Amino acid sequence: MNEWDLHRLLAWSSPAYPTGGFSYSHGLEWAVESGAVGGLEELLDYVIAVLARGGAWVDAVLFAHAWRSLASTAELDEVARMAAAFRGSAETALESRQQGAAFLEVTRRAWPHSALDDFARRNGGAPVAHCVAAAITCAAHGIALGPSLYSYLHAVAANLVSAGARLIPLGQTQAQIAIARLAPAIAEVCGKAQEIPLHDLGTAALGVEMCSLRHETQYTRLFRS
């Protein structure tokens, strides 16, 4: 991967990219409120559950299929519809769709490409999952699937760690220790997700999904999910 590709991936996965990711916790806020997550080890368990068998796992597989489908509008649009629907709660659906819409809008203006414009025209008004918007951006700009997917998953994990650092709270050093220790899990998910056919896609993170559902009626909230 050359420096130009790296520059774009760093920009698109940066917390400064205006997708609103900072306002979502993927149910983590309820996990902290309930006492299930109260320190570094519990936070790592939660993030790994999201990555390896929860929403981020689904996103990783769909990212890979969307990236590969860029040349086929029918296949890409089918993956996009599946990605928009494949959520366990209303709040995680909002999380993905809001970030997807924001990512697509900003990227079309700052990093324009005809493939993004074509996709937006075909799917105007339909919800777009964040993973699909990011995948087709990387594919359209010619960035290899492996580093593109790794960058996306790293951003997901880093956002959850940031949420945990504010909620638990963790110190900055502990948060960076969490990021460092998540590297093997991110790499494993990145590799496996590229091999999974869509008909084998599923989740096994009931605890995470229940936290998201409970968060919908949580009395005091900092995050939207």
Beta strands, then each sheet from edge to edge (+ up, - down):
end
